[in-house]
Amino acid sequence: MKVILAGAGAFGEKHLDGIRSIDGVEVVSLVGRRLEPTRAVAEKYGVAHATTELGEALAQPGVDAAILCTPTQMHAAQAIECMHAGKHVQVEIPLADSWADAQAVSAKQKETGLVAMVGHTRRFNPSHQWVHNKIKAGELSIQQMDVQTYFFRRQNMNAKGEPRSWTDHLLWHHAAHTVDLFQYQTGEKVIVANAVEGLPHLDLGIAMDMSIQLKTETGKILTLSLSFNNDGPLGTFFRYICDNGTYIARYDDLVTGREEPIDVSAVDVSMNGIELQDREFFAAIREGREPNSSVGKVLPCYETLHQLEQQLNAQS
């Protein structure tokens, strides 16, 4: 399978690392904003072609699919461009930064019938898979999820500590992970959604702190705190409060509420959530099926984010 990857930054390299472990997949073109740094990454990973133009990459001989790790604001238009070119597409989270754009991508997927998947990595992390398997088996039912997403990002830097060419967003990017995971783990529709935000960044104009509450139709609740002002520990920390135990997930580690470790190494073929996400994308293409975290399956998340954004706009 021949694949192109757009976005040669920190997250693009995570996908390139993951794909190295997957048989039968070749990255044939790498797309970046600046040609020389993109060529350097392409050389590092043995990718023969580098360009600054997505269309040029899509036109390479025999390309089957594209993975988009580009700035959030480009995701929807580029996903549609890939499908218009007849290519399957995986777009990194978030699918879009507006409900209208998310719906447009969904409409294009329905029109083409191609595999279109979104990088909602939490669905694939072994820690969250372990919880999901218990829920599916009828052994657990979530009562509350309490989640903290914390960064120290008062300057516009990426995960490698390099200046970003775009602005990140607590609601449309970081909250999307947890809002989708809550709906995925509960399997229920959100009927109450509330949000408040703190002071904006003086230069970037984005909220630096945010609090979100959700409730499902049977009364399961989510409390989500997000901040770009938190000076460590950094990352996202998930507490599952269930009818039969409490579990805390920190990326790929899982412990009980009493900090007793749970071995999740046998949950899947890898402990790398990005690799597992990519494996699902390629498998869905080969098998002609809808993937986990398809555009259709994650669309309710973006509808909820839209409702929250409307609330926040009404408060300002």
C-alpha positions as CSV (number, residue, x, y, z in Angstrom):
1,M,0.0,0.0,0.0
2,K,1.4,3.4,-1.0
3,V,0.7,6.3,1.4
4,I,1.6,9.9,1.5
5,L,2.0,11.9,4.7
6,A,1.3,15.6,4.9
7,G,2.8,17.5,7.9
8,A,6.5,16.8,8.6
9,G,6.3,18.1,12.2
10,A,6.3,16.5,15.6
11,F,3.2,14.5,15.0
12,G,4.0,13.5,11.5
13,E,7.2,11.9,12.8
14,K,5.1,9.9,15.3
15,H,3.2,8.4,12.4
16,L,6.3,7.7,10.5
17,D,7.7,5.9,13.5
18,G,4.6,3.8,13.8
19,I,4.4,2.9,10.1
20,R,7.9,1.5,10.3
21,S,6.4,-1.3,12.4
22,I,3.6,-2.1,9.9
23,D,4.3,-4.5,7.1
24,G,3.1,-3.9,3.5
25,V,2.9,-0.1,3.8
26,E,5.3,2.4,2.0
27,V,5.3,6.1,2.5
28,V,6.1,7.5,-0.9
29,S,5.8,11.2,-0.4
30,L,6.2,13.7,2.4
31,V,4.5,17.1,2.4
32,G,5.7,20.0,4.5
33,R,5.4,23.8,4.7
34,R,9.1,24.4,3.9
35,L,11.0,22.2,1.5
36,E,14.4,21.8,3.0
37,P,13.2,20.7,6.5
38,T,10.7,18.4,4.8
39,R,13.5,16.8,2.7
40,A,15.6,16.3,5.9
41,V,12.7,14.4,7.5
42,A,12.1,12.4,4.3
43,E,15.7,11.4,4.2
44,K,15.7,10.4,7.8
45,Y,12.8,8.0,7.2
46,G,13.7,6.8,3.7
47,V,10.9,8.6,1.9
48,A,11.9,9.2,-1.8
49,H,9.8,12.2,-2.6
50,A,9.3,15.5,-0.7
51,T,7.2,18.5,-1.6
52,T,5.4,21.5,-0.3
53,E,2.2,20.8,-2.4
54,L,-0.4,18.2,-1.3
55,G,-1.7,17.9,-4.9
56,E,1.8,17.0,-6.1
57,A,2.1,14.2,-3.5
58,L,-1.4,12.9,-4.3
59,A,-0.4,12.7,-8.0
60,Q,2.5,10.3,-7.3
61,P,2.1,7.0,-9.1
62,G,0.0,4.4,-7.3
63,V,-0.9,6.4,-4.2
64,D,-3.7,4.7,-2.3
65,A,-4.1,6.8,0.8
66,A,-3.1,10.0,2.7
67,I,-2.4,10.8,6.3
68,L,-2.8,14.4,7.3
69,C,-0.9,15.8,10.2
70,T,-1.1,19.4,9.1
71,P,-2.4,22.5,11.0
72,T,-6.0,22.2,12.3
73,Q,-7.3,24.9,10.1
74,M,-6.3,22.9,7.0
75,H,-7.8,19.5,8.0
76,A,-11.3,19.7,6.5
77,A,-10.3,21.2,3.1
78,Q,-7.3,18.8,2.7
79,A,-9.4,15.7,3.7
80,I,-11.9,16.7,1.0
81,E,-9.1,17.3,-1.5
82,C,-7.7,13.8,-0.8
83,M,-11.1,12.1,-1.3
84,H,-11.8,14.2,-4.4
85,A,-8.5,12.7,-5.8
86,G,-9.8,9.2,-5.0
87,K,-7.6,8.6,-2.0
88,H,-8.5,7.1,1.3
89,V,-7.7,9.6,4.1
90,Q,-6.8,9.6,7.8
91,V,-6.8,13.2,9.2
92,E,-5.3,13.8,12.6
93,I,-7.5,15.1,15.3
94,P,-9.4,17.4,15.0
95,L,-11.4,16.6,11.9
96,A,-12.3,20.3,11.7
97,D,-12.6,23.5,13.7
98,S,-16.2,24.1,12.8
99,W,-19.4,22.0,12.7
100,A,-20.0,23.1,9.1
101,D,-16.6,21.9,7.9
102,A,-17.0,18.6,9.8
103,Q,-20.3,18.0,8.0
104,A,-18.7,18.8,4.7
105,V,-16.1,16.2,5.2
106,S,-18.8,13.7,6.2
107,A,-20.8,14.5,3.0
108,K,-17.7,13.9,0.8
109,Q,-17.0,10.6,2.5
110,K,-20.6,9.5,1.8
111,E,-20.3,10.7,-1.8
112,T,-17.1,8.8,-2.5
113,G,-17.5,5.8,-0.2
114,L,-13.8,6.0,0.6
115,V,-12.3,5.2,4.0
116,A,-12.1,8.5,6.0
117,M,-10.8,8.2,9.5
118,V,-10.0,10.7,12.2
119,G,-7.0,10.3,14.6
120,H,-8.9,9.9,17.8
121,T,-6.0,8.1,19.4
122,R,-7.6,7.5,22.8
123,R,-9.9,4.9,21.2
124,F,-6.7,2.9,20.4
125,N,-4.5,3.4,23.5
126,P,-4.3,0.0,25.3
127,S,-5.3,1.6,28.6
128,H,-8.6,2.9,27.2
129,Q,-9.1,-0.3,25.2
130,W,-8.9,-2.3,28.4
131,V,-11.7,-0.2,30.0
132,H,-13.7,-0.4,26.8
133,N,-13.4,-4.2,26.7
134,K,-14.7,-4.4,30.3
135,I,-17.7,-2.2,29.4
136,K,-18.5,-4.3,26.3
137,A,-18.3,-7.4,28.4
138,G,-20.8,-5.9,30.9
139,E,-18.3,-5.8,33.7
140,L,-18.2,-2.1,34.1
141,S,-20.5,0.9,33.7
142,I,-19.1,4.4,33.9
143,Q,-20.7,6.8,36.4
144,Q,-18.3,9.7,35.9
145,M,-15.2,10.5,33.9
146,D,-12.9,13.2,35.5
147,V,-10.3,14.3,33.1
148,Q,-7.5,16.9,33.2
149,T,-5.7,18.1,30.0
150,Y,-2.8,20.3,31.1
151,F,0.0,22.0,29.2
152,F,2.3,24.9,29.8
153,R,2.0,26.7,26.5
154,R,2.2,30.4,27.0
155,Q,4.2,30.6,23.8
156,N,3.1,29.1,20.4
157,M,5.3,26.1,20.4
158,N,4.8,22.5,19.2
159,A,5.5,19.2,20.9
160,K,9.2,19.4,19.9
161,G,9.6,22.9,21.5
162,E,9.7,24.6,18.0
163,P,7.7,27.7,17.0
164,R,4.3,26.8,15.5
165,S,3.0,28.2,12.2
166,W,-0.6,28.0,13.5
167,T,-2.6,28.4,16.7
168,D,-3.7,25.4,18.8
169,H,-7.1,25.3,20.4
170,L,-8.4,23.9,23.7
171,L,-11.9,23.3,22.5
172,W,-11.6,22.1,18.9
173,H,-8.4,20.1,19.4
174,H,-7.7,19.0,23.0
175,A,-11.3,18.7,24.2
176,A,-12.1,16.7,21.1
177,H,-10.0,13.8,22.5
178,T,-12.1,13.5,25.7
179,V,-15.5,14.5,24.4
180,D,-15.2,11.7,21.8
181,L,-13.8,9.2,24.3
182,F,-16.6,9.9,26.7
183,Q,-19.2,9.2,24.0
184,Y,-17.3,6.1,22.8
185,Q,-16.9,4.6,26.3
186,T,-20.5,5.3,27.4
187,G,-22.1,4.5,24.0
188,E,-24.7,7.2,24.8
189,K,-25.9,10.5,23.4
190,V,-24.8,13.7,25.2
191,I,-28.0,15.6,26.3
192,V,-26.4,18.3,28.5
193,A,-23.2,20.2,27.5
194,N,-21.8,23.2,29.4
195,A,-18.6,25.2,29.1
196,V,-16.9,28.2,30.6
197,E,-13.5,29.6,29.6
198,G,-10.9,31.9,31.3
199,L,-8.9,34.8,30.0
200,P,-7.6,34.8,26.4
201,H,-4.0,34.8,25.4
202,L,-3.0,38.5,24.8
203,D,-1.4,37.8,21.4
204,L,-3.0,34.5,20.2
205,G,-6.6,35.4,21.2
206,I,-7.3,31.8,22.3
207,A,-8.7,30.7,25.7
208,M,-5.9,29.5,28.0
209,D,-8.2,27.8,30.5
210,M,-11.5,26.0,30.0
211,S,-14.0,23.8,31.9
212,I,-16.5,21.4,30.3
213,Q,-19.3,19.4,31.7
214,L,-21.3,16.7,29.8
215,K,-24.2,14.4,30.8
216,T,-25.6,11.5,28.8
217,E,-29.2,10.3,28.5
218,T,-28.8,7.9,31.4
219,G,-27.0,10.3,33.7
220,K,-23.3,9.5,33.1
221,I,-21.3,12.7,33.5
222,L,-17.9,14.1,32.4
223,T,-15.9,16.8,34.1
224,L,-13.1,18.1,31.9
225,S,-10.5,20.7,32.9
226,L,-8.2,22.1,30.2
227,S,-5.3,24.6,30.6
228,F,-2.4,26.0,28.7
229,N,-1.3,27.7,31.9
230,N,-0.4,24.6,34.0
231,D,3.3,24.4,34.9
232,G,3.5,20.5,35.2
233,P,2.7,17.7,35.4
234,L,1.8,17.9,31.7
235,G,-0.5,15.7,29.6
236,T,-4.0,14.3,30.0
237,F,-5.1,12.2,33.0
238,F,-8.3,10.2,32.9
239,R,-10.1,9.0,36.0
240,Y,-12.9,6.5,35.3
241,I,-15.3,6.3,38.2
242,C,-17.4,3.1,37.6
243,D,-20.0,1.0,39.3
244,N,-17.3,-1.7,39.7
245,G,-14.0,0.0,40.4
246,T,-12.1,3.2,39.7
247,Y,-9.4,3.3,37.1
248,I,-6.8,6.0,36.2
249,A,-5.3,6.1,32.7
250,R,-2.1,8.1,32.0
251,Y,-1.4,7.7,28.3
252,D,-0.6,4.0,28.0
253,D,-0.4,3.3,31.7
254,L,-3.4,2.1,33.7
255,V,-3.8,1.8,37.5
256,T,-6.7,1.3,39.9
257,G,-8.0,4.1,42.0
258,R,-5.6,2.8,44.7
259,E,-2.7,3.1,42.3
260,E,-2.4,-0.6,41.7
261,P,-0.8,-1.2,38.2
262,I,-2.8,-3.1,35.6
263,D,-0.9,-4.9,32.8
264,V,-2.3,-3.8,29.5
265,S,0.6,-5.1,27.4
266,A,-1.5,-8.0,26.0
267,V,-4.5,-5.8,25.0
268,D,-3.3,-5.3,21.4
269,V,-0.2,-6.0,19.2
270,S,1.5,-2.8,20.3
271,M,1.6,-0.3,23.1
272,N,1.9,2.6,20.7
273,G,-1.5,4.2,20.2
274,I,-0.5,6.0,17.0
275,E,0.8,2.7,15.5
276,L,-2.5,1.0,16.4
277,Q,-4.5,3.9,14.9
278,D,-2.5,3.6,11.6
279,R,-2.9,-0.2,11.6
280,E,-6.7,0.2,11.9
281,F,-6.7,2.7,9.0
282,F,-4.7,0.4,6.7
283,A,-6.8,-2.7,7.7
284,A,-10.0,-0.9,7.0
285,I,-8.8,0.0,3.5
286,R,-7.7,-3.6,2.8
287,E,-10.9,-5.1,4.2
288,G,-13.3,-2.6,2.6
289,R,-14.9,-1.7,5.9
290,E,-15.6,1.3,8.1
291,P,-12.8,1.9,10.6
292,N,-13.1,2.6,14.3
293,S,-13.0,6.5,14.6
294,S,-14.4,6.9,11.1
295,V,-15.7,10.4,10.2
296,G,-19.2,9.0,10.7
297,K,-18.4,7.5,14.1
298,V,-16.8,10.6,15.6
299,L,-19.2,13.2,14.1
300,P,-21.3,13.4,17.3
301,C,-18.2,14.7,19.1
302,Y,-18.0,17.6,16.7
303,E,-21.7,18.4,17.1
304,T,-21.1,18.6,20.8
305,L,-18.1,20.8,20.4
306,H,-20.3,23.1,18.2
307,Q,-22.9,23.3,20.9
308,L,-20.2,24.2,23.5
309,E,-18.7,26.9,21.1
310,Q,-22.1,28.5,20.7
311,Q,-22.4,28.6,24.5
312,L,-18.9,30.2,24.9
313,N,-19.7,32.8,22.1
314,A,-22.9,33.7,23.9
315,Q,-20.9,34.4,27.1
316,S,-18.4,36.7,25.5
